[in-house]
Amino acid sequence: MRHLPRAHGRVAAGLLALALAASAVLLGTATPAAAHGTLAMSTPAEGATVDEAVTAVQLYFTERVREDAYFTITAPGGARVDNGWTHGEPRTLDRPVREYFLVDGVFEPREYTTGFPAVVALAHLPAAGQYSVSYLSVASDGDPVRGTVTFRYTGKPTAAPPDWQPPTGQPDPSLLAAAEQHGDTGSQQPAGETTPVAPTAPVPSVAAAPPTSDDSDGIGPLSWAAVVVVVAAVAGFFAWQRRPARVERSRKAVRRSAANRPRAKPTTKTKGRRATGGGRTAVVPAARRGGKAATVPAAAPAQRAVATTTMATGEPAEAAAPIVPETPADRSASTGGWHRFGDTRLALLVGGLVLTLLAGFALGRIGTADEPTTTAPPPGAAPGGGTRDAAQAVSAGDGHQHGPGTGPHSHPGDGQDQATGTTVSVAGYTLKPVLRSQAAGATSDYRFRVVGVDGQPVTRFAVVHDKPLHMIVVGRDLGGYQHLHPTMADDGTWSVPLKLTRPGGYRIYADFTVTTADGKGLPLVLGVDHEVPGNYQPAGLPPPQPQTTTGPYAVSMAGTPTIGMTVPLTLRVDHDGATEPVQLERYLGAYGHLVVVREGDLGFLHVHPEPELVDGAVKFWLTAPSAGRYRAFFDFQVDGKVHTAAFTINLA
């Protein structure tokens, strides 16, 4: 049995210890998600395509929903087509669902096999396209249960019932109050999804992928890939270190063989042939046929001396250089000492490590691989998502609203109602502008820093939507909107030219994801007031209108924003007065961006779209956090130019 040199063994032991430590850390962080009363499946199923008219959608939860639960169904054109809901008869789920409960600090699994349906009636199917079903309830443990499922209808339109009107009501205030008590931690996924919802992240552009989430605990693919790399490095180290030793022993064996073997002159008595190869000649034993021998040229060092000669009998035979057994002295001289670890023990150790990793991966997937839904992270859990430096795009959560099924969910620094940007400091990070005012009509170099918990300027930001930081400017009367992208100097100072034509007060938002000391991404929106002295004449908020114009384009918004509900809004761009379609271009990684600001406290919502156009329109998912009036700003790009359309949303 061969051994590793002592020095090499110490290095190998260190690498193995590192791999074991990494696997232990990863296994220790594989915490199951906590949720209750989740959506288990739906009919039609999430993402299904149906060609026959349906009259109801059935949503199966792991417990009976509250009597004041709220449901909406939105048609492709943005109008609501739901017509009330009722409890259905429980039935066995197609696949069991496992949920986790935090009991005395330990997550305990419970498996559910029965679904409790809420049957949401469909008044009619006005058009072919994607239909969205949104829901809001509160589980028996107090967590909000909310989300959205979608299906596509390809059949013929159906007529609405006589005298039927689309519903316009809002959820019951007691339901909203109960859902807000837990800070929106009960985010849900569409039924049938097995990947945690979000950040995202990422995907270079997190918000462009609604089925993913930045709120994931447990072990991700990158973590397991890191462990595999460590194991592969250990194995490669062993192979690389052992190869030179084998080559050196082979060289020594050939030299000893040549030195100890008597040289013989080949004659006709040997009935063999001298084999020449442009070098010296040696006599090696041939395959014996009545004691005959053959001669071959001595092989070059580090090569196996193998040659095929033709015997006097005319039969080929393979001749190999003799291998002289090594003595203990030879071993000592060639390797410089031995470590007590041998190959057998080493193989057992590496094998045990591999089995540990495989077992850990299997345990980490228990409760997720066989579930039709994935639950939300435990209350208070920080969002995940890897980050890199500002020069690189990353998969990082951006702290805003995400796609279907995500629902409102909390991030560090977010308020409970998801309206951010109302404070200048959050989670120890502070927005510090150099100047807080400027003259009307003048272009100023607006500069600011983001200061961290240590009082020093932050210089590490994750790239989200193609930029490390987005700066939004809005007047207190919800006019004067601008979406800018400052540049950062080496000392952490951001700067951008800023022109404000009207006197009055403004709110400036810095929307970014900072990379913390432990390498995680922390999405934040900080806001600071900015003044333009002069005779302030506030403009009145325009009334809600489904259509507006910007430049040569007519932009229409369809949908029914609902307090506390994740519902779709569709934005469609057409040429004003023309029939040819508008070719939207991607802007900041998406076909459009929607910023919504609440009147009064100027609470900020940055709503992200589906990654692709849906039925020719840009589709967003909005969760209105409270009653009130909002102004929505829709950025889109055509022929390399960015345009902005503004809409008023009234949820008074």
N, C-alpha and C positions, 0 to 999 in steps of 0.2 A: 504494500500500500504506500503510495507516494504522499508526501506532505508538502505544505506550503512553507516557505521561508518565514522566519520569525517576524521580520519587519513587515513582510507582506501580510502575514496573518493579523498583525495588529491593525493595519489599515482596513483589511476586510472586516474585522470585528467591529471597527468603528462605523463602517458603512452599513453593516447589518443592524447595528444598534440604532442608526439614524432611520433606517427603513421601518424597524419595529416601532420606534417612537412616533413616526408619521402615521403609521397605521393605527396606533393606539389613540392618537389625537382625533383622527378622522372618525374612528368608531365611537369615540366618546361624544362627538358632536352630532351623531345621527339621532336627533330627537324627533319623534313623531309629532305631527301637527295636531292641534286640538280644535275641535269643532263639534257641533251638535245640531241635529235637525236639518242636515244638509239635503240638497237635491240629489237623488240617487239616479233617476233616469226620467225620460220624458217621451211622450208620444204626440207628434212625430219626434224622433230622436234628434239630438243636437247635430246640426249640419246635414240633416237628411234632405232629400229631394222627393217631393210627392207630386204626382200628376193628377190625382183625383181630389176633388174638393173635400175639405175637412170642415167639420162643424164645431169642433172643440179641440183644445190642446190639454193633455193630461200631464201634470207635473207630479212626480212621485217623490215624496220626502220620507226621511227615516222616522219622522213622527208627524202627527197631525198638526197642521198649521193653525195659527190663531184664527178666531172668527173675524177679526178685523184685518187679516192679511190683505195685501193689495196686489193686483195683477193688471198688467196692460199688454195688449198685442198691437204692434205697430206695423202697418202695411208698407209696401215699398215706397209709396208716395209720401210717407210720413204721417198719415192720418191714423188715429186709433180705430181699431175694428173689434175690440173686445166687447162682450155683452154680458158681463157679470160672471160670477164663478160660484161653484158649489163643492162640497166635499164628496169624494167618490168612495167606492168600496175598496178597502185594502186588498192587496194582492201580493203574491210572492214576487220578489224582484228577479229580474233576469240574471243578475249577478249579485252576490252578497256585498254589503258595504261595511267597511270597518271604520269606526270613529274612535277617537282617543279622548280620554278624560284625565285631567290633572287631579290626582288624589294624593294628598299628603306629599306633594312635591314629585310624584312619580306619575308618568303617563301610563294609563291602563287602557288596553284596547277592548272594545265591545263590537260585536259583529251583528249586523242587522240583515235580515232576510225578507222583511215585509215592508212594502211601500205604501204610504198613505197619500192618495192622490188629491190634488186640487184640480178640478175640471173647469177650465176657463173657456166659456162659450165664444165662438167666432160669429159675428154678425154676418159677415160676407167676406169674399175674397175679391177685392176690387181690381187686382192686376196680378200678372205673373211677376215673380221676383222674390226677394228675401223678406221674410216676416220675422219680427223680433218679439219675443215673449219675455217680459221683465216681471220680477216678483220681489216682494218685501214682506218679511215676517220676523218674528222674534222667537227663538227657540226656548224650550222650557228652562234652560240654564241661563237665560238672559242674553245670549249672544244674538246679534242681528243676523238674519238669513236673507241674503239678497243676491241677485245676479240676473243673468239674461241667457236665454237659449235662442237659437235661430234655426229656421228651416227655409227651404226654397220651394216655392210653388210654381209649377210649369204648366198647369192646366188653364182652362178658360175662366174668365172672370165670372163671379156670381153676383147677383143683385142683392142690395141691402133690404131688410124687412121694411114694410110700409111704416112711415112715421118714425123710423129709427134715427137717432141722432148720436154722433160719436161722443163718448163720455169725456168730460172735461174736469171732473173732480180731482181732488188731491187725497192722499192717504189720511187716515184718521189722526188727529194730533196726538192721541194717546199712543198710537203705534209708533209715530215718529219719536216721541219722547222716550219710549222704551228702547228703540233702536239706538238713540244717541247716548244712552247711559254707558255703553261699553266702547265708546270711541270708534265705532265703525271698524271693529276688528273681525267681523264675521263675513269677510269677503268670500264670494263663491266663484266656482267655475261653471262653465256650461256642462251639462250632463254628458258623460261619455269621455270627457277629457281625463288623461292620466298624467299630464305634466302640470306641475304647480303653476298657478297663474302668475305674470309680471314681467323690472328692471332689468323685461326685460330683457336689462339689461341686456339686454340686452341685445348675437345680433348687434351690429354697431349702433343701430338706432332702436332704443328700447320700445318706444311707443309705437313703432311700426308693426308690431307683432302682437295683436290682442290675445291669442291663445296662450302666450307665455306670461310669466309673472316675475317680478323682482322680489316677491315675498316668499322665499323658499328656505326652509330649514333642511337639515339632512345633508347627505353627501351628494355633491354634484359630480358630473362627468369629469370636470377639470381636476377635482380633488383626487378621484380615482386614477386619472391619467398620471398625476404626479407620483402616486405610489408605484404605479407600474414602471414609470421611468426610473425610480430609485432601485427597484428590484432588478430591472434590466441593467442598470449601471453596475450593480454588485456582480451580477453574472458575467457581464462583459469584462469587469476587472479581473475576475478569476481566470477567464479564458486568456486574456492578454498577458497576464503575469506568468501563466504556466507554459505558454508557448515557447518563450526564449529558453526556459530550462530544458524542455524536451529537445530543442534544436541543439543546445550546447552539449547535452549528453550524447546525442547522435554523432556530433562531430568528434567528441572524445573517443567514442567507440570505434569509429572508422580509423582514427589515428592509431589507437592501440592495436587494432587488427593488422594494419599495414606494417607496424613496427615489429610485431611478434611473429609474423608469418614468414617462414623461409622462402626466399625467392627461388623460383624454379624456372628453368629454361624449357619452354615447350618444345618437345621433339615429336617425331612421328610415333614414338612409343606410347605417347599419351593418347594417340588417335583423336586428338582434339585439334582445334584451330585457335591460332592467336587472334584475339579480337582487338582491333585497333580503334582508337577513338581520338587520335590527335593528341594523346597524353601518355602518361606512363602506363605500363601494363602490369596487372596483378593476376595471380592465379586464385580463383575462387572455386569452391566446391560446386559441381554441377549436379543436376538430378542424376542419381546413380542408375546406370544401366550396365551392370557387370563391372563396376569399379572404374568406369571411364570418367574423366574430368574435362573441364573446358576452361578457357582463359578469357577474361573480359577486361576492359580498361577500368582502372580504379575510378569510382564515382567521385565527383567533386564533393567537397565537404558540404554538409547540411542537405545532401541528396541521398536518397536510398539507392544503393548500388544494385541495380536490377538490370539484367541483360538477357537477351535470348540468343543462344548460339545454336549452331547446327552441328550435331554430333556426327561421328563417322558412320553411324547407322542411318543418318538422314532424318532423325526425329528431333523436333524442337524441344528445348528444355529451358526453364526459368532458373537463372542463377542469381542468388542473393548474397550480399555481403554478410559474413558471420557477425552476429551480435554477441559481444563479450559481456557477460553479466557484470554489473557494477558491484564494487565492494563498498563496505561502509566508509572506508577512507575516501573513495572516489566521490561518494555522495557528499561527504563533508566538504571536500575541496570544491565541488561544483556548486553547492547551494549555500554554503556558509552557515550551517546549523539547521535545526529542525524545530518547528513549532509543534506543540502537543496536539493541535487540531489536525485530524486526518481528513481525507476525502470523504469517508463514510459519514463522519460526524457533520462535516460541512454540508453534505447533501441532505442529511436529515434536518439541519437547521434551516436551510433555504426552503426545503419542502414544507416545513412547518410554517414558515413565514407566508408562503403562497397560500396554504390552506387557511391561515388566519385571515388573509385579505379576502379570499373568496367567501369565507363564512361571514365576515363583516359586511361584505357587499350584499349577500343574501339577506342578512338581518335588516340592513338598511332599506331593502326594498319591500320587506314584509309590510303589508297594510297599504301599499301603494300600487304594486304591480298588478294586483288582482282587483282593484277597486275601479268602479265606473266613474267615481268622482274623486277629487282631491280636496281636502279641507284646507282651511286657512291656517296661518301660523298662530301660535298662542298669543293671547293678549299681551301687549308690551314687547313683542319680539321685534328686533330691529330688522330692517330689510336687508336681504343679501344682494349679491351682484358683485362680480369682480370689477376692478378698476385698473386703469393704467394712468400714465402721465397725460398731461393736457395735449400732447402732440399726437396721441393715438386715440382712435375710437374704441369704445369699450361697451361691454354689456353691463350697464349700470342703471339702477332705478332712477327716475327723474323726479319722483315725488309728486307727480300729477295724476290725472285720471287716465285709466287705461281701457282696454277693449271689452268686448262682450263677456259677461260672466264675472268680470273682476269686481265690479261694484266699488263703492267708495271704501277705501282702506287707509289706515293710518301709516304715516311715515314719521320718523323723528323730526320734530320741529313743526309738524302740521297741527293745525287746530282740529278740534273734534269734528267740525262741520266741513273740513276740507277746504276752507277758504283761507289761503295763505297770503303772505305779503303785507299783513296788517301791522307787523312790528319790525323794528330795525335790528333786533337781536334775537336769535333762536339757538338753543343748544350750545351756547358759548361762543357762537360766531356772530360778528357784528359788522354791519355795513357802515363804513365811515367815508362820507364824501369830503372832498377838499373844500368845495363851495356849496352853499345851499340856496343860492339865488343867482339870477342873471337878468340882463336887460331884455325887454321884449323885442323881438325881431333880430337880435344879434346872435351870431353863431359863437358859442363858447366851447372850450375844450373841457368837457365834463370829465372829472377824474375822481376816482374813489379806490378804496381798498377794502378787502374782506379780511378782518382780523380774527384770528383763531383764539382758542381758549388760553393759549400761552401769551396773548398780547402781541404776537408777531403776525405780519401779513401772510396770508395763505398764498402759496404759489403752485399747489398741486390741485388741478381740477380735471375731472373726467369729461371727455367729449360726449355730449348728448345732442342728438340732432345736428351733427356736423360742426358744432361749436362748443367751446368750453364754458361759455357764459352767454346768456341771452338777457338783454336789457329792454324792459318794456316801460314806456312813458304814457301816462294817462292823466288828463286833467280831472279835477275834483268834480266837474260837471259831466264826466265820462266822455269828454271830447279830447281832441288833440292827440290821438293815439299814434305812437311810433314803436316800431320793433327794430332795435339796433343791436350791433355786435361789436362791443369794445375790444381793444387789443391790450394785452398785459405786458408790462415791462418786467425786467428781471427782478426788480424789487417788489413785485406784487401790485404795482399801481396800474389800474385799468383806466383807459381814456378813450373818448369817442367825441367827435364833433356833435353838438346838440344845438338846435335852433327851435325856439318856442316863440310863436308869433303873437299870442294873446296873453295879456296879463292874467294873473290868477294863481291859484295853488295847483300843484301837480304831485302825483305820486310816481316815484321811480322805483321799479322792481329789478332786483338782480336775481335771476333764475339760474341756478347752477347745481352741480354735484361735486362736492369737495371730497378729496381723498384724505381720510383720517390717518392718524399715526399708525393704526394697526392694518392699514392697507384697504380698508373698506370704503365703499362709497356712501356718502351722506347727502341726499338731495335736500336742497333748501330753497326757499324763496324769501328774500328779505326786502323790505320796503322802507323808503325814506321820503320825507316831504321835500318839495322843492318849490321855491317861490319866484314869481316874475312880477315885480312891482308895477303898479299902474292902476288905471281905472278898470276894475274887474266887472265884467258883464257876463254872468253865468248864462250859458245857453240852456234852454229847456230840453229835457230828454225827449227825443222823437217818439211818437206812439208806435206800438208794435205793428210791423208790416211784414208780410211773408216774402216780399221782394224788394230789392234795392238795386241801384246802378252804381257802377264805378268805372270810369273811363268808358270804353265802348262795350262793356259787358253788363248783362243783366244777371243778377245772382238771386236765387230763390232759396229760402230755408224752410224745410218741412220737418215736423215733429211736434211732440207735445211734452215739453219739459215738465217733470214731475218732482216734487220735493221728496228727497230721500230715495228716489228710484233711479236706477241706471237705465236710461232710455236713449234711443237713437235720435240723432239730428242729421238730416241729409242736406248738403249744400250742393246746388247744381248751378253751373256757370254756362250761360249761353251768350251769343252775340246779340246785342241790343238791336232788335228789329231785323235780324238776319236769321236764316234757317240752318246754315251750316253749323255743325258741332264745333265746340271749342276744344282744342287739344291742350289739356292741362299738362304742365311739366312738374317734375318733382322739385320741391323747394325745401331745403334743409332736410332732405331724406324722405319727404312725404308729399302727397298731392295737395296738402293744405294744412294749415295750423289755425286753431281756434283759441283765442284768449277771451275769457268771460270775466268781467269785473262787476262786483255788486255795488249798487248805489249806497251811499252812506259811509260805511267803513272802508270801502274800496277793497274788499276781499277779492283775492285773485284766484281764478281757476284757469289752468292751462289744459285744454282738452285735446286728446290726440285721436287721429283717425284710424280707420282700417288701413292696412298696408297697401291695398289695391282699391281701385274704384269699385263701387257696388252699384250695379244697374246704372252705370254711367255717372254716378254722383259720388262726392266725397262724404263718407259716413263717419260721424263722430258718436261718442258715447258720453252723455252728460249726466251728472248727478247734481241737481240743484240742491245746495245745502240747506236753504231756508226760504221762507217767504221773502218777497221783496222784488225790486226791479233790477235788471241786469242789462249790461250792454255787451254784446258779443261781437268780436272783431275777427273776421275770417281773412287770412292771408293766403293768396294763391299766385301762381306764376304762369304767364303765357308769353311765349316768344322772348324769354329771358328777362322779362320785366315783372316785378312783384306788384300786385294790386291788393287793396284792402276793402272789404265790404263790411258794413256795420249794421247790426240788428238790435232792436230792443226786445227783451224778454220780460214779461210782466207776470209775476207770481204773487201778487199782493193778496 
